[in-house]
Amino acid sequence: MRGVKFPAITILIECAIRSAGFSYPQLKLLSVVFRHGDRELNDDIGGDLTQVGRLRAYRLGEILRVRYGDFLGEKYEPSRLYARSTEYVRAKMSLQLLLAGLFVPRGQQRWRESLDWQPIPFSYARLKEDVLLFPRDCPSFQREMKRFLPSPGFQKLLDPYREMMRNMTIWMGQEMSIPNHMFVLYHKLSSMQALDEPLPEWSRDFFPYGLLLNGTYLEYDTHKYIDWMRRVNGGTLVRKMIDDMLNRTDEKYPGKRDVYLYSGHELNIVSILQSLKIWQPHIPEYSSAVIVELREDRKNYYVKVLYHKGIPPIFKEMQIPGCPSLCPLDRFIELLSDNLPAYDEIICDDKPVKFE
């Protein structure tokens, strides 16, 4: 693809595969985690999408259709698809829009001639029960965070931001004292900027670069200082992806499901990149996506990871440290094992969680 640079080791390995007489490994399973489209300014759970955001989410579906059309087939097949969203309205809407772009009704699926849309079911969990896509709202996660934030070690990490937060508390008339406050403010200013709303005069010294951005990165990293939180945040979704891939490699497994879509937030993009050990600090764009492919050649299975940047809408091939971009499945699992939660750690409010 134009504009995308592939690591030299990847090119050598793929050339070696072809020269040895092997075909390029065939796609067997597709998992996509994506951020919702551009959002309105309102901050509550009813946060809507802008018209631009709706179009961007729809176009992501079209982009995936172009890239994976041969694998997806011409028609939507319910038995092949698992689609899930967080409880946030903007994530639900983005999933519906992506599905509309991905599965335009064909033949008998077209129920009204003038409408290129068909209803496709998806699932979601309540925020306080969603350990798969939003573990930070689980009560057990919240309790641990409240114990951790006042600790001397973490308070030292806040030292560079204290003066800025004190000033912002005065300027805004609301408390600024923890990384989450900086994170929320950064994204509010980002939304204002995207909508061409005038920004507060004081924000020029801190946004879009500088201490407020660094404070947002600190919020992204907060969970990593407690081992089980690091594993559960992002690692739970990676573990589910691995379980789904292992099921797909089992010839006796009865299920046909091979397309998994997860609609979430930039926190989901950050956490899965962290769990895959390929995170580099940045703010994921609207409709950015992490794509995990399972591929097979002569009973040998490989994992390939792509990052769709969203803005601009280009794909970047990613490489798990210690493995080529076409990573053998067993090696992929081995390299990520320390970032994966044990099954008894995947709980929300001290209750075991089922994903389906």
C-alpha positions as CSV (number, residue, x, y, z in Angstrom):
1,M,0.0,0.0,0.0
2,R,1.3,3.5,-0.9
3,G,2.9,5.3,2.0
4,V,3.3,2.2,4.2
5,K,6.8,1.0,5.0
6,F,7.4,-2.6,5.8
7,P,10.2,-3.8,8.0
8,A,13.0,-5.4,6.0
9,I,12.8,-8.7,8.0
10,T,9.1,-9.0,7.0
11,I,9.9,-8.7,3.3
12,L,12.7,-11.3,3.5
13,I,10.5,-13.8,5.3
14,E,7.6,-13.3,2.9
15,C,10.0,-13.7,-0.1
16,A,11.4,-16.8,1.5
17,I,7.9,-18.3,1.9
18,R,7.1,-17.7,-1.7
19,S,10.5,-18.9,-3.1
20,A,10.1,-22.1,-1.1
21,G,6.9,-22.8,-3.0
22,F,4.5,-21.9,-0.3
23,S,1.4,-19.7,-1.0
24,Y,0.9,-16.7,1.2
25,P,-0.9,-17.9,4.4
26,Q,-4.6,-17.8,4.0
27,L,-6.8,-15.6,6.2
28,K,-8.8,-17.7,8.7
29,L,-10.0,-15.3,11.3
30,L,-10.3,-11.5,11.6
31,S,-10.6,-9.5,14.8
32,V,-11.0,-5.7,14.6
33,V,-11.0,-3.2,17.6
34,F,-11.8,0.3,16.6
35,R,-12.4,3.7,18.1
36,H,-15.8,5.4,17.5
37,G,-16.2,8.3,15.0
38,D,-15.9,12.0,15.8
39,R,-18.0,12.9,18.8
40,E,-20.1,15.9,19.9
41,L,-19.0,17.9,22.9
42,N,-21.5,16.6,25.5
43,D,-19.7,14.5,28.0
44,D,-22.2,12.0,29.3
45,I,-23.0,8.5,28.2
46,G,-25.4,9.9,25.5
47,G,-22.4,11.5,23.7
48,D,-23.5,11.6,20.0
49,L,-21.5,11.4,16.8
50,T,-21.1,14.4,14.5
51,Q,-22.1,14.1,10.9
52,V,-18.4,13.8,10.0
53,G,-18.1,11.1,12.7
54,R,-21.0,9.1,11.3
55,L,-19.5,9.2,7.8
56,R,-16.0,8.3,9.1
57,A,-17.4,5.2,10.9
58,Y,-19.4,4.2,7.8
59,R,-16.3,4.6,5.6
60,L,-14.3,2.4,7.9
61,G,-16.8,-0.4,7.1
62,E,-16.3,0.3,3.4
63,I,-12.5,0.3,3.8
64,L,-12.6,-3.1,5.6
65,R,-15.0,-4.4,2.8
66,V,-12.4,-3.4,0.2
67,R,-9.5,-5.0,2.0
68,Y,-11.3,-8.2,3.2
69,G,-14.1,-8.6,0.7
70,D,-12.9,-12.0,-0.6
71,F,-12.7,-13.3,3.0
72,L,-16.1,-11.8,4.1
73,G,-18.0,-13.0,1.1
74,E,-20.6,-11.1,-0.8
75,K,-23.4,-11.5,1.8
76,Y,-23.7,-11.1,5.5
77,E,-23.8,-14.5,7.3
78,P,-25.0,-14.3,10.9
79,S,-23.2,-17.4,12.0
80,R,-19.8,-15.9,11.1
81,L,-20.0,-12.6,12.9
82,Y,-19.6,-11.5,16.5
83,A,-20.1,-7.8,17.0
84,R,-19.8,-6.0,20.4
85,S,-19.8,-2.4,21.6
86,T,-19.3,-0.6,24.9
87,E,-22.4,0.8,26.5
88,Y,-21.6,4.3,25.2
89,V,-24.0,5.6,22.6
90,R,-21.3,6.9,20.3
91,A,-19.7,3.4,20.3
92,K,-23.0,1.7,19.5
93,M,-23.7,4.1,16.7
94,S,-20.3,3.7,15.3
95,L,-20.7,-0.1,15.2
96,Q,-24.0,0.2,13.4
97,L,-22.5,2.5,10.9
98,L,-19.4,0.3,10.3
99,L,-21.7,-2.7,9.8
100,A,-23.8,-0.7,7.3
101,G,-20.7,0.0,5.2
102,L,-19.3,-3.5,5.6
103,F,-22.4,-5.5,4.8
104,V,-24.6,-3.8,2.2
105,P,-27.6,-6.1,1.6
106,R,-27.5,-8.3,-1.5
107,G,-30.1,-10.3,-3.2
108,Q,-32.8,-11.6,-0.8
109,Q,-31.2,-9.6,2.0
110,R,-32.4,-6.4,0.3
111,W,-35.7,-5.8,2.0
112,R,-36.3,-2.3,0.5
113,E,-35.0,-1.4,-2.9
114,S,-34.1,2.2,-2.1
115,L,-32.3,1.3,1.2
116,D,-28.7,0.0,1.3
117,W,-29.0,-1.2,4.9
118,Q,-29.9,-4.3,6.8
119,P,-30.3,-4.8,10.6
120,I,-27.4,-6.7,12.1
121,P,-27.5,-7.6,15.8
122,F,-24.7,-6.8,18.3
123,S,-24.1,-7.1,22.0
124,Y,-22.9,-4.9,24.8
125,A,-22.5,-5.1,28.6
126,R,-23.3,-2.6,31.3
127,L,-20.2,-0.4,31.9
128,K,-19.7,-1.6,35.5
129,E,-19.8,-5.2,34.2
130,D,-17.7,-4.8,31.0
131,V,-14.4,-6.3,31.9
132,L,-13.7,-7.1,28.2
133,L,-14.0,-3.6,26.7
134,F,-14.2,-1.2,29.7
135,P,-12.5,-2.9,32.8
136,R,-11.6,0.5,34.3
137,D,-15.3,1.0,35.3
138,C,-15.6,-2.4,37.0
139,P,-16.0,-1.9,40.8
140,S,-12.9,-4.1,41.6
141,F,-10.8,-2.0,39.2
142,Q,-12.1,1.3,40.7
143,R,-11.4,0.1,44.3
144,E,-7.8,-0.8,43.5
145,M,-7.3,2.5,41.7
146,K,-8.6,4.5,44.7
147,R,-6.0,2.7,46.9
148,F,-3.2,3.3,44.4
149,L,-3.6,6.9,43.4
150,P,-2.7,8.3,46.9
151,S,0.5,6.2,47.1
152,P,3.8,8.1,47.5
153,G,5.2,6.5,44.3
154,F,2.3,7.6,42.1
155,Q,2.1,11.0,43.7
156,K,5.7,11.6,42.7
157,L,4.7,11.0,39.1
158,L,2.2,13.9,39.4
159,D,4.8,16.4,40.6
160,P,5.4,17.9,37.1
161,Y,1.7,18.6,36.6
162,R,0.8,20.1,40.0
163,E,1.2,23.8,39.1
164,M,-0.7,23.4,35.9
165,M,-3.6,21.5,37.6
166,R,-3.7,24.2,40.4
167,N,-4.0,26.9,37.8
168,M,-6.6,25.0,35.8
169,T,-8.7,24.5,38.9
170,I,-8.9,28.3,39.2
171,W,-9.4,29.0,35.5
172,M,-12.1,26.3,35.0
173,G,-13.8,26.4,38.4
174,Q,-13.6,22.6,38.8
175,E,-11.1,20.3,40.4
176,M,-8.0,19.1,38.5
177,S,-6.0,16.8,40.6
178,I,-5.5,13.4,39.0
179,P,-4.5,12.1,35.5
180,N,-8.1,11.3,34.6
181,H,-9.0,15.0,34.9
182,M,-6.2,15.9,32.5
183,F,-7.3,13.2,30.1
184,V,-11.0,14.3,30.1
185,L,-9.9,18.0,29.6
186,Y,-7.6,17.1,26.7
187,H,-10.3,15.3,24.8
188,K,-12.8,18.0,25.5
189,L,-10.4,20.5,23.9
190,S,-9.8,18.1,21.0
191,S,-13.5,17.9,20.4
192,M,-13.8,21.7,20.5
193,Q,-10.9,22.0,18.1
194,A,-12.4,19.5,15.6
195,L,-15.7,21.4,15.7
196,D,-13.9,24.8,15.2
197,E,-15.1,26.0,18.6
198,P,-13.0,28.8,20.1
199,L,-10.5,27.4,22.7
200,P,-9.9,29.1,26.1
201,E,-7.0,31.5,26.0
202,W,-5.2,29.7,28.8
203,S,-5.2,26.4,26.8
204,R,-2.6,27.7,24.3
205,D,0.2,27.0,26.7
206,F,-0.8,23.4,27.3
207,F,-2.7,22.1,24.2
208,P,-2.4,20.3,21.9
209,Y,1.2,19.6,23.0
210,G,3.0,20.0,26.3
211,L,2.0,19.1,29.9
212,L,-1.7,18.4,29.2
213,L,-0.8,15.8,26.5
214,N,1.8,14.2,28.8
215,G,-0.8,14.1,31.6
216,T,-3.1,12.2,29.2
217,Y,-0.3,9.7,28.5
218,L,0.1,9.3,32.2
219,E,-3.6,8.4,32.4
220,Y,-3.1,5.8,29.7
221,D,-0.2,4.3,31.8
222,T,-1.8,4.5,35.3
223,H,-3.0,0.8,35.3
224,K,0.5,-0.6,34.4
225,Y,1.9,0.0,37.9
226,I,-0.3,-2.8,39.3
227,D,0.3,-6.2,37.7
228,W,-3.2,-7.6,37.6
229,M,-4.7,-4.3,36.4
230,R,-2.0,-4.3,33.6
231,R,-3.0,-7.8,32.6
232,V,-6.7,-7.3,32.7
233,N,-6.7,-3.9,30.9
234,G,-6.3,-4.9,27.3
235,G,-4.9,-8.3,28.0
236,T,-8.4,-9.6,28.6
237,L,-9.4,-8.8,25.0
238,V,-6.1,-10.2,23.7
239,R,-6.8,-13.4,25.6
240,K,-10.2,-13.7,24.0
241,M,-8.7,-13.1,20.6
242,I,-6.2,-15.9,21.3
243,D,-9.0,-18.2,22.5
244,D,-11.0,-17.5,19.3
245,M,-7.9,-18.2,17.2
246,L,-7.2,-21.5,19.0
247,N,-10.8,-22.6,18.5
248,R,-10.4,-21.8,14.8
249,T,-7.4,-24.0,14.6
250,D,-9.3,-26.9,16.1
251,E,-10.8,-29.0,13.3
252,K,-13.3,-30.5,15.8
253,Y,-14.6,-27.1,16.9
254,P,-18.2,-26.8,15.6
255,G,-18.4,-23.0,15.4
256,K,-18.2,-21.1,12.1
257,R,-17.5,-17.7,13.6
258,D,-14.5,-16.0,12.1
259,V,-15.2,-12.3,12.1
260,Y,-15.0,-10.3,15.5
261,L,-15.8,-6.6,15.7
262,Y,-15.3,-4.5,18.8
263,S,-16.5,-0.9,18.9
264,G,-14.9,1.2,21.7
265,H,-12.7,4.2,22.4
266,E,-9.2,5.4,22.2
267,L,-8.6,3.7,25.5
268,N,-9.3,0.4,23.8
269,I,-6.8,1.2,21.1
270,V,-4.2,2.2,23.6
271,S,-4.7,-0.8,25.9
272,I,-4.6,-3.4,23.1
273,L,-1.4,-1.9,21.7
274,Q,0.1,-1.9,25.1
275,S,-0.9,-5.6,25.6
276,L,0.6,-6.4,22.2
277,K,3.8,-4.6,23.3
278,I,3.7,-2.3,20.3
279,W,2.4,0.9,22.0
280,Q,4.1,4.2,21.1
281,P,2.6,7.3,22.9
282,H,0.1,9.1,20.7
283,I,-3.6,10.0,20.8
284,P,-5.5,7.4,18.6
285,E,-7.6,9.1,16.0
286,Y,-11.3,8.7,15.5
287,S,-12.1,5.4,13.7
288,S,-8.6,4.1,14.2
289,A,-8.4,0.4,14.5
290,V,-6.2,-2.5,15.5
291,I,-6.7,-5.5,13.3
292,V,-5.5,-9.0,14.3
293,E,-5.5,-11.6,11.5
294,L,-5.1,-15.4,11.9
295,R,-3.6,-16.9,8.8
296,E,-2.8,-20.5,7.9
297,D,-0.5,-22.4,5.5
298,R,-0.4,-26.2,5.4
299,K,-1.7,-26.4,9.0
300,N,0.9,-23.8,10.2
301,Y,-0.8,-20.8,11.8
302,Y,0.4,-17.2,11.9
303,V,-0.8,-13.9,13.4
304,K,-0.5,-10.6,11.7
305,V,-1.3,-7.3,13.3
306,L,-2.2,-4.1,11.4
307,Y,-2.9,-0.6,12.7
308,H,-5.4,1.5,10.8
309,K,-4.6,5.1,11.7
310,G,-8.1,6.5,11.0
311,I,-6.8,10.0,10.1
312,P,-5.4,9.5,7.5
313,P,-7.1,6.3,6.6
314,I,-4.0,4.2,6.0
315,F,-2.8,0.8,7.3
316,K,0.5,0.2,9.0
317,E,1.9,-3.3,9.5
318,M,2.9,-3.9,13.1
319,Q,5.6,-6.2,14.5
320,I,5.4,-7.9,17.9
321,P,8.9,-7.5,19.5
322,G,10.8,-10.8,19.0
323,C,8.7,-12.0,16.0
324,P,8.4,-11.1,12.3
325,S,5.2,-9.4,11.3
326,L,3.9,-12.8,10.2
327,C,4.3,-14.3,13.7
328,P,3.8,-18.0,14.3
329,L,0.7,-18.4,16.6
330,D,2.6,-20.4,19.3
331,R,5.3,-17.8,19.4
332,F,2.8,-15.0,19.5
333,I,1.2,-16.5,22.6
334,E,4.5,-17.1,24.2
335,L,5.7,-13.6,23.7
336,L,2.5,-12.0,25.1
337,S,2.0,-14.5,28.0
338,D,3.1,-12.0,30.7
339,N,0.5,-9.5,29.6
340,L,-2.4,-12.0,29.6
341,P,-4.7,-12.4,32.7
342,A,-5.4,-15.8,34.2
343,Y,-9.0,-16.8,33.8
344,D,-9.7,-16.3,37.5
345,E,-8.4,-12.7,37.2
346,I,-11.1,-11.8,34.6
347,I,-13.7,-10.7,37.1
348,C,-15.9,-7.6,37.6
349,D,-17.1,-6.8,41.1
350,D,-15.7,-10.2,42.3
351,K,-17.9,-12.0,39.8
352,P,-16.6,-14.2,37.0
353,V,-17.4,-12.9,33.5
354,K,-18.6,-14.6,30.4
355,F,-18.0,-12.9,27.1
356,E,-20.8,-14.5,25.0
